[in-house]
Amino acid sequence: LFTGTPCQVAGLIAYLREKPDNLFCVDFICRGVASPLLWDNYLQTMQKKYKSDISFVKFKNKTYGYHATTMKVDFQNGKTYK
């Protein structure tokens, strides 16, 4: 049994080259993962906006608790975006 997001299930099957009869895959609804191209564009935009390279990104940051998740981006110049 393998569980994961739809892209993880597809990646596993692509890696195996075919789905074995004894492999059961369960995918769950993904809350939306950005494409690599979109993510790269976002990072470049943020670096231009803050005039610094990014040093750290944390998804589901809990600065404001567990009911209001945020993304935290730290820059090399000491600035932070939440």
All heavy atoms as an XYZ file, in Angstrom:
668
protein
N       0.855     -1.180      0.000
C       0.000      0.000      0.000
C       0.896      1.236      0.000
O       1.835      1.341      0.792
C      -0.897      0.000      1.239
C      -1.757      1.251      1.436
C      -2.784      1.374      0.322
C      -2.445      1.185      2.788
N       0.596      2.167     -0.899
C       1.307      3.440     -0.965
C       0.280      4.550     -0.938
O      -0.678      4.532     -1.706
C       2.150      3.545     -2.238
C       2.865      4.864     -2.366
C       4.050      5.086     -1.695
C       2.328      5.885     -3.139
C       4.707      6.313     -1.797
C       2.975      7.105     -3.251
C       4.163      7.314     -2.579
N       0.472      5.522     -0.054
C      -0.409      6.690     -0.025
C       0.411      7.941     -0.264
O       1.569      8.027      0.153
C      -1.139      6.828      1.324
O      -0.178      6.956      2.364
C      -2.015      5.629      1.603
N      -0.185      8.897     -0.925
C       0.500     10.155     -1.186
C      -0.378     11.065     -2.013
O      -1.523     10.743     -2.333
N       0.172     12.210     -2.367
C      -0.553     13.130     -3.244
C      -0.619     12.514     -4.641
O       0.161     11.612     -4.965
C       0.158     14.500     -3.312
O       1.463     14.305     -3.855
C       0.240     15.155     -1.948
N      -1.527     12.990     -5.476
C      -1.619     12.425     -6.830
C      -0.294     12.457     -7.589
O       0.051     11.489     -8.282
C      -2.667     13.313     -7.506
C      -3.539     13.768     -6.390
C      -2.599     13.960     -5.220
N       0.475     13.521     -7.424
C       1.751     13.584     -8.149
C       2.773     12.599     -7.576
O       3.618     12.076     -8.305
C       2.299     15.005     -8.176
S       2.649     15.715     -6.568
N       2.706     12.319     -6.275
C       3.609     11.332     -5.685
C       3.271      9.927     -6.170
O       4.169      9.132     -6.472
C       3.553     11.406     -4.164
C       4.164     12.660     -3.598
C       3.902     12.824     -2.111
O       2.918     12.331     -1.568
N       4.801     13.530     -1.437
N       1.979      9.617     -6.247
C       1.556      8.312     -6.760
C       2.003      8.164     -8.212
O       2.574      7.135     -8.604
C       0.032      8.118     -6.627
C      -0.432      6.866     -7.345
C      -0.375      8.061     -5.151
N       1.770      9.197     -9.017
C       2.185      9.151    -10.424
C       3.699      9.013    -10.542
O       4.198      8.269    -11.400
C       1.709     10.408    -11.146
N       4.432      9.697     -9.662
C       5.895      9.603     -9.679
C       6.386      8.206     -9.349
O       7.318      7.698     -9.971
N       5.754      7.559     -8.363
C       6.134      6.197     -8.002
C       5.895      5.238     -9.161
O       6.780      4.444     -9.509
C       5.354      5.727     -6.774
C       5.555      4.251     -6.401
C       7.003      3.978     -5.986
C       4.580      3.839     -5.319
N       4.731      5.342     -9.775
C       4.407      4.444    -10.887
C       5.346      4.698    -12.071
O       5.806      3.760    -12.724
C       2.927      4.573    -11.275
C       2.061      4.055    -10.121
C       2.624      3.800    -12.549
C       0.583      4.333    -10.265
N       5.679      5.959    -12.329
C       6.617      6.273    -13.409
C       7.996      5.702    -13.100
O       8.676      5.171    -13.982
C       6.697      7.788    -13.606
N       8.420      5.796    -11.827
C       9.709      5.250    -11.416
C       9.744      3.737    -11.605
O      10.743      3.181    -12.058
C       9.989      5.616     -9.958
C      11.240      4.978     -9.404
C      12.497      5.473     -9.724
C      11.157      3.868     -8.572
C      13.644      4.882     -9.225
C      12.305      3.271     -8.064
C      13.540      3.776     -8.398
O      14.676      3.188     -7.903
N       8.648      3.063    -11.244
C       8.575      1.607    -11.373
C       8.391      1.160    -12.821
O       8.549     -0.011    -13.126
C       7.423      1.057    -10.519
C       7.561      1.261     -9.013
C       6.273      0.814     -8.313
C       8.759      0.519     -8.461
N       8.030      2.093    -13.681
C       7.764      1.876    -15.106
C       6.430      1.201    -15.383
O       5.938      1.246    -16.484
C       8.906      1.129    -15.796
C      10.230      1.859    -15.701
C      11.261      1.230    -16.606
N      12.586      1.673    -16.278
C      13.178      2.731    -16.804
N      12.536      3.458    -17.671
N      14.399      3.066    -16.441
N       5.844      0.551    -14.422
C       4.485      0.005    -14.519
C       4.009     -0.339    -13.110
O       4.818     -0.527    -12.204
C       4.404     -1.224    -15.416
C       5.167     -2.432    -14.917
C       5.046     -3.606    -15.866
O       5.374     -3.439    -17.050
O       4.610     -4.673    -15.415
N       2.704     -0.380    -12.936
C       2.151     -0.640    -11.607
C       2.035     -2.144    -11.399
O       1.283     -2.817    -12.100
C       0.784      0.029    -11.474
C       0.193     -0.085    -10.091
C      -1.153      0.630    -10.047
C      -1.912      0.251     -8.819
N      -2.348     -1.125     -8.802
N       2.750     -2.695    -10.422
C       2.622     -4.125    -10.129
C       1.214     -4.452     -9.622
O       0.551     -3.610     -9.023
C       3.654     -4.368     -9.016
C       4.559     -3.190     -9.031
C       3.762     -2.061     -9.581
N       0.777     -5.679     -9.868
C      -0.561     -6.098     -9.442
C      -0.734     -6.041     -7.925
O      -1.842     -5.827     -7.436
C      -0.867     -7.518     -9.938
C      -1.029     -7.580    -11.450
O      -1.362     -6.530    -12.054
O      -0.819     -8.668    -12.016
N       0.331     -6.235     -7.180
C       0.218     -6.256     -5.718
C       0.466     -4.884     -5.068
O       0.572     -4.786     -3.856
C       1.159     -7.298     -5.114
C       2.624     -6.971     -5.352
O       2.960     -6.135     -6.176
N       3.498     -7.643     -4.624
N       0.543     -3.825     -5.876
C       0.720     -2.475     -5.345
C      -0.624     -1.756     -5.355
O      -1.257     -1.607     -6.392
C       1.721     -1.677     -6.184
C       1.894     -0.201     -5.808
C       2.426     -0.056     -4.387
C       2.804      0.493     -6.805
N      -1.058     -1.331     -4.187
C      -2.293     -0.576     -4.060
C      -1.916      0.870     -3.746
O      -1.157      1.129     -2.803
C      -3.179     -1.152     -2.953
C      -3.659     -2.531     -3.261
C      -2.934     -3.642     -2.846
C      -4.818     -2.733     -3.994
C      -3.362     -4.916     -3.131
C      -5.258     -4.006     -4.293
C      -4.534     -5.105     -3.860
N      -2.436      1.785     -4.541
C      -2.118      3.197     -4.373
C      -3.371      3.971     -3.978
O      -4.437      3.784     -4.562
C      -1.569      3.778     -5.674
S       0.004      3.061     -6.169
N      -3.211      4.812     -2.985
C      -4.294      5.679     -2.527
C      -3.768      7.103     -2.564
O      -2.770      7.421     -1.917
C      -4.741      5.318     -1.090
C      -5.827      6.266     -0.613
C      -5.192      3.869     -1.010
N      -4.434      7.939     -3.355
C      -4.027      9.337     -3.348
C      -5.086     10.163     -2.636
O      -6.257      9.828     -2.621
C      -3.746      9.861     -4.750
C      -4.917      9.734     -5.707
O      -5.888      9.038     -5.388
O      -4.851     10.349     -6.782
N      -4.632     11.200     -1.966
C      -5.538     12.077     -1.251
C      -5.526     13.444     -1.913
O      -4.629     13.774     -2.683
C      -5.192     12.169      0.239
C      -3.743     12.441      0.519
C      -3.225     13.723      0.475
C      -2.880     11.393      0.826
C      -1.894     13.968      0.737
C      -1.546     11.633      1.099
C      -1.054     12.915      1.052
N      -6.515     14.230     -1.623
C      -6.649     15.532     -2.257
C      -5.507     16.441     -1.818
O      -5.228     16.591     -0.632
C      -8.009     16.166     -1.915
C      -9.129     15.308     -2.486
C      -8.096     17.587     -2.445
C     -10.509     15.724     -2.061
N      -4.881     17.021     -2.776
C      -3.766     17.925     -2.519
C      -4.302     19.348     -2.412
O      -5.168     19.745     -3.192
C      -2.768     17.812     -3.679
S      -1.362     18.898     -3.510
N      -3.796     20.100     -1.474
C      -4.236     21.485     -1.302
C      -3.592     22.418     -2.313
O      -3.753     23.623     -2.257
C      -3.924     21.961      0.108
C      -4.776     21.270      1.123
C      -4.605     21.852      2.483
N      -5.136     23.225      2.499
C      -4.934     24.050      3.494
N      -4.212     23.690      4.528
N      -5.435     25.265      3.460
N      -2.879     21.868     -3.223
C      -2.301     22.689     -4.277
C      -0.810     22.880     -4.110
O      -0.371     23.595     -3.234
N      -0.067     22.235     -4.936
C       1.376     22.385     -4.957
C       1.711     23.142     -6.229
O       1.281     22.770     -7.310
C       2.071     21.005     -4.941
C       3.572     21.157     -5.057
C       1.688     20.237     -3.694
N       2.450     24.199     -6.076
C       2.807     25.007     -7.234
C       3.722     24.226     -8.169
O       4.530     23.407     -7.727
C       3.510     26.280     -6.776
N       3.588     24.507     -9.450
C       4.494     23.893    -10.417
C       5.898     24.431    -10.168
O       6.067     25.543     -9.646
C       4.046     24.226    -11.844
O       4.329     25.588    -12.130
N       6.927     23.665    -10.530
C       8.296     24.151    -10.345
C       8.544     25.494    -11.037
O       9.242     26.350    -10.494
C       9.155     23.050    -10.957
C       8.322     21.814    -10.804
C       6.902     22.283    -11.012
N       7.952     25.698    -12.208
C       8.140     26.953    -12.924
C       7.508     28.119    -12.160
O       8.116     29.177    -11.995
C       7.540     26.860    -14.330
C       7.687     28.103    -15.214
C       9.155     28.408    -15.468
C       6.942     27.890    -16.514
N       6.294     27.921    -11.654
C       5.623     28.955    -10.880
C       6.372     29.258     -9.590
O       6.548     30.414     -9.209
C       4.186     28.533    -10.559
C       3.352     29.522     -9.765
C       3.127     30.791    -10.569
C       2.023     28.898     -9.377
N       6.847     28.217     -8.900
C       7.590     28.392     -7.653
C       8.880     29.175     -7.898
O       9.212     30.086     -7.146
C       7.868     27.034     -7.016
C       8.664     27.097     -5.766
C       9.888     26.566     -5.534
C       8.300     27.750     -4.534
N      10.308     26.839     -4.249
C       9.343     27.567     -3.617
C       7.186     28.484     -4.129
C       9.324     28.080     -2.325
C       7.167     28.990     -2.842
C       8.215     28.786     -1.958
N       9.606     28.828     -8.951
C      10.846     29.529     -9.278
C      10.564     30.996     -9.577
O      11.286     31.887     -9.121
C      11.540     28.857    -10.460
C      12.906     29.444    -10.739
O      13.725     29.521     -9.801
O      13.146     29.865    -11.891
N       9.483     31.259    -10.304
C       9.097     32.630    -10.617
C       8.761     33.399     -9.342
O       9.153     34.558     -9.177
C       7.910     32.632    -11.580
C       7.532     34.028    -12.002
O       6.810     34.717    -11.280
N       8.012     34.438    -13.156
N       8.053     32.768     -8.420
C       7.708     33.395     -7.143
C       8.973     33.749     -6.358
O       9.094     34.857     -5.827
C       6.817     32.467     -6.325
C       6.516     32.990     -4.945
C       5.585     34.007     -4.756
C       7.179     32.484     -3.835
C       5.319     34.494     -3.487
C       6.921     32.970     -2.567
C       5.992     33.977     -2.396
O       5.737     34.463     -1.143
N       9.912     32.811     -6.272
C      11.155     33.067     -5.535
C      11.931     34.228     -6.138
O      12.439     35.094     -5.415
C      12.027     31.812     -5.497
C      11.464     30.623     -4.718
C      12.414     29.436     -4.822
C      11.190     30.979     -3.274
N      12.018     34.268     -7.448
C      12.733     35.361     -8.122
C      12.050     36.700     -7.864
O      12.719     37.713     -7.621
C      12.822     35.091     -9.622
C      13.777     33.980     -9.976
C      13.842     33.739    -11.474
O      13.535     34.609    -12.271
N      14.235     32.520    -11.851
N      10.712     36.694     -7.879
C       9.954     37.917     -7.612
C      10.201     38.413     -6.188
O      10.403     39.610     -5.960
C       8.450     37.678     -7.839
O       8.246     37.292     -9.200
C       7.627     38.921     -7.523
N      10.196     37.507     -5.229
C      10.427     37.882     -3.831
C      11.849     38.420     -3.630
O      12.060     39.375     -2.892
C      10.169     36.692     -2.902
C       8.709     36.270     -2.843
S       7.636     37.542     -2.157
C       8.050     37.408     -0.423
N      12.825     37.799     -4.283
C      14.216     38.254     -4.163
C      14.383     39.657     -4.735
O      15.097     40.485     -4.175
C      15.161     37.264     -4.828
C      15.252     35.965     -4.066
C      16.149     34.922     -4.700
O      16.907     34.309     -3.990
N      16.072     34.703     -5.989
N      13.689     39.952     -5.828
C      13.752     41.301     -6.404
C      13.064     42.294     -5.477
O      13.567     43.395     -5.250
C      13.092     41.316     -7.783
C      13.916     40.662     -8.860
C      13.186     40.687    -10.186
C      13.944     39.896    -11.229
N      13.191     39.793    -12.492
N      11.909     41.913     -4.943
C      11.145     42.805     -4.074
C      11.916     43.157     -2.806
O      11.931     44.308     -2.367
C       9.815     42.164     -3.708
C       8.930     43.020     -2.832
C       7.606     42.338     -2.557
C       6.734     43.205     -1.657
N       5.421     42.593     -1.418
N      12.579     42.171     -2.203
C      13.307     42.381     -0.952
C      14.792     42.671     -1.168
O      15.540     42.812     -0.209
C      13.108     41.180     -0.022
C      11.730     41.188      0.597
C      10.643     40.661     -0.070
C      11.514     41.760      1.846
C       9.369     40.691      0.480
C      10.248     41.791      2.413
C       9.178     41.255      1.720
O       7.923     41.302      2.267
N      15.208     42.705     -2.428
C      16.593     43.033     -2.801
C      17.618     42.185     -2.052
O      18.617     42.677     -1.538
C      16.858     44.518     -2.581
C      15.989     45.408     -3.443
C      16.278     46.861     -3.205
C      15.542     47.709     -4.178
N      14.291     48.224     -3.773
N      17.316     40.869     -1.991
C      18.207     39.948     -1.284
C      17.901     38.522     -1.710
O      16.784     38.202     -2.102
C      17.995     40.083      0.224
O      18.828     39.187      0.920
N      18.903     37.673     -1.593
C      18.685     36.249     -1.827
C      17.921     35.661     -0.651
O      17.991     36.145      0.475
C      20.014     35.509     -1.973
C      20.701     35.815     -3.287
O      20.010     36.206     -4.258
O      21.933     35.663     -3.356
N      17.185     34.599     -0.908
C      16.419     33.904      0.125
C      17.333     32.913      0.827
O      18.076     32.175      0.184
C      15.204     33.183     -0.492
C      14.212     34.222     -1.025
C      14.534     32.257      0.511
C      13.088     33.643     -1.847
N      17.269     32.892      2.152
C      18.090     31.956      2.907
C      17.276     30.783      3.461
O      17.827     29.718      3.722
C      18.808     32.671      4.056
O      17.870     33.274      4.926
N      15.946     30.971      3.637
C      15.136     29.911      4.253
C      13.662     30.138      3.943
O      13.183     31.270      3.965
C      15.348     29.929      5.766
C      14.611     28.856      6.517
C      15.065     27.555      6.525
C      13.455     29.154      7.217
C      14.387     26.569      7.215
C      12.766     28.181      7.911
C      13.243     26.885      7.912
N      12.953     29.050      3.637
C      11.502     29.102      3.432
C      10.869     28.021      4.287
O      11.333     26.878      4.295
C      11.119     28.867      1.943
C       9.606     28.832      1.775
C      11.724     29.933      1.041
N       9.830     28.391      5.023
C       9.118     27.422      5.850
C       7.626     27.501      5.546
O       6.997     28.538      5.738
C       9.351     27.680      7.340
C       8.685     26.648      8.229
C       9.036     26.864      9.686
C       8.434     25.769     10.534
N       8.793     25.935     11.951
N       7.079     26.403      5.038
C       5.647     26.312      4.804
C       4.962     25.957      6.114
O       5.544     25.329      6.990
C       5.343     25.222      3.770
C       5.827     25.561      2.398
C       7.034     25.091      1.941
C       5.079     26.380      1.572
C       7.492     25.400      0.677
C       5.516     26.707      0.306
C       6.727     26.213     -0.144
N       3.729     26.338      6.245
C       2.929     26.045      7.437
C       3.612     26.524      8.706
O       3.667     25.833      9.711
C       2.587     24.553      7.508
C       1.771     24.082      6.315
C       1.408     22.626      6.424
C       0.618     22.188      5.207
N       0.265     20.790      5.245
N       4.138     27.724      8.634
C       4.771     28.345      9.794
C       3.708     28.605     10.861
O       2.606     29.024     10.554
C       5.433     29.659      9.356
C       6.150     30.339     10.478
O       6.931     29.722     11.184
N       5.896     31.612     10.650
N       4.023     28.357     12.104
C       3.043     28.457     13.189
C       3.219     29.719     14.048
O       2.851     29.733     15.210
C       3.129     27.210     14.090
C       2.943     25.889     13.367
C       1.561     25.754     12.784
C       1.252     24.374     12.290
N       1.752     24.038     10.994
N       3.763     30.779     13.495
C       3.951     32.023     14.241
C       2.656     32.485     14.901
O       2.660     32.953     16.025
C       4.474     33.136     13.312
O       5.732     32.742     12.799
C       4.617     34.453     14.048
N       1.545     32.358     14.192
C       0.255     32.836     14.693
C      -0.618     31.685     15.205
O      -1.828     31.816     15.309
C      -0.465     33.622     13.611
C       0.384     34.750     13.081
C       0.910     34.716     11.790
C       0.698     35.850     13.877
C       1.703     35.749     11.316
C       1.498     36.881     13.414
C       1.988     36.824     12.130
O       2.789     37.841     11.669
N      -0.024     30.548     15.509
C      -0.755     29.411     16.040
C      -1.076     28.374     14.972
O      -0.700     28.510     13.815
N      -1.786     27.348     15.392
C      -2.096     26.230     14.506
C      -3.342     26.464     13.657
O      -3.654     25.683     12.788
C      -2.265     24.946     15.322
C      -0.938     24.370     15.743
C      -0.265     24.857     16.856
C      -0.343     23.363     15.007
C       0.957     24.342     17.230
C       0.887     22.846     15.372
C       1.533     23.344     16.487
O       2.744     22.846     16.855
N      -4.074     27.544     13.909
C      -5.301     27.797     13.153
C      -5.113     28.849     12.074
O      -6.036     29.138     11.326
C      -6.431     28.206     14.105
C      -6.747     27.145     15.109
N      -7.364     25.965     14.768
C      -6.505     27.066     16.429
C      -7.500     25.208     15.836
N      -6.978     25.857     16.865
N      -3.947     29.425     11.995
C      -3.665     30.459     10.996
C      -2.257     30.261     10.459
O      -1.339     30.996     10.804
C      -3.816     31.841     11.618
N      -2.079     29.240      9.646
C      -0.744     28.958      9.128
C      -0.304     30.025      8.130
O      -1.120     30.609      7.421
C      -0.679     27.573      8.462
O      -1.629     27.532      7.393
C      -0.967     26.477      9.451
N       0.964     30.275      8.111
C       1.553     31.223      7.177
C       2.813     30.618      6.584
O       3.351     29.646      7.100
C       1.954     32.540      7.894
O       2.890     32.236      8.914
C       0.762     33.253      8.470
N       3.260     31.215      5.507
C       4.552     30.832      4.954
C       5.553     31.885      5.405
O       5.267     33.076      5.374
C       4.502     30.771      3.430
C       5.824     30.385      2.809
S       5.768     30.170      1.028
C       5.509     31.827      0.468
N       6.715     31.452      5.821
C       7.754     32.363      6.284
C       8.942     32.288      5.327
O       9.419     31.210      5.006
C       8.198     31.988      7.700
C       9.278     32.874      8.258
C       9.667     32.421      9.652
C      10.790     33.266     10.202
N      11.295     32.756     11.474
N       9.394     33.450      4.882
C      10.549     33.529      3.993
C      11.580     34.426      4.650
O      11.298     35.586      4.951
C      10.157     34.101      2.611
C      11.361     34.136      1.682
C       9.017     33.309      1.990
N      12.752     33.889      4.919
C      13.860     34.663      5.481
C      14.840     35.011      4.368
O      15.137     34.173      3.507
C      14.597     33.867      6.559
C      13.760     33.638      7.801
O      12.897     34.486      8.105
O      13.983     32.624      8.477
N      15.333     36.230      4.425
C      16.277     36.709      3.420
C      17.654     36.906      4.046
O      17.774     37.123      5.251
C      15.774     38.026      2.819
C      14.491     37.872      2.064
C      13.272     37.992      2.713
C      14.490     37.581      0.714
C      12.081     37.829      2.035
C      13.309     37.410      0.019
C      12.097     37.543      0.688
N      18.662     36.860      3.215
C      20.039     36.993      3.701
C      20.305     38.384      4.278
O      21.210     38.543      5.092
C      21.026     36.677      2.582
C      21.048     35.202      2.236
C      22.045     34.877      1.132
O      22.725     35.731      0.599
N      22.118     33.596      0.790
N      19.526     39.381      3.894
C      19.735     40.727      4.412
C      19.046     40.945      5.767
O      19.005     42.051      6.273
C      19.278     41.790      3.399
C      17.786     41.754      3.145
O      17.030     41.000      3.757
N      17.348     42.558      2.196
N      18.474     39.881      6.351
C      17.865     39.964      7.660
C      16.370     40.218      7.658
O      15.726     40.146      8.698
N      15.791     40.517      6.499
C      14.352     40.752      6.426
C      13.592     39.436      6.403
O      14.127     38.399      6.024
C      14.010     41.571      5.176
C      14.564     42.980      5.223
C      14.174     43.768      3.991
C      14.762     45.162      4.057
N      14.424     45.946      2.865
N      12.329     39.485      6.837
C      11.461     38.294      6.862
C      10.105     38.655      6.287
O       9.566     39.731      6.570
C      11.288     37.784      8.313
O      12.565     37.377      8.807
C      10.349     36.594      8.362
N       9.558     37.753      5.476
C       8.198     37.895      4.953
C       7.339     36.796      5.535
O       7.740     35.646      5.585
C       8.225     37.783      3.417
C       6.859     37.586      2.810
C       6.037     38.688      2.571
C       6.389     36.320      2.494
C       4.785     38.511      2.026
C       5.141     36.141      1.942
C       4.344     37.238      1.714
O       3.092     37.057      1.168
N       6.147     37.151      6.025
C       5.176     36.161      6.506
C       3.869     36.394      5.800
O       3.414     37.499      5.683
C       4.975     36.265      8.010
C       6.188     35.876      8.803
C       5.900     35.987     10.271
C       7.186     35.822     11.050
N       7.101     36.285     12.400
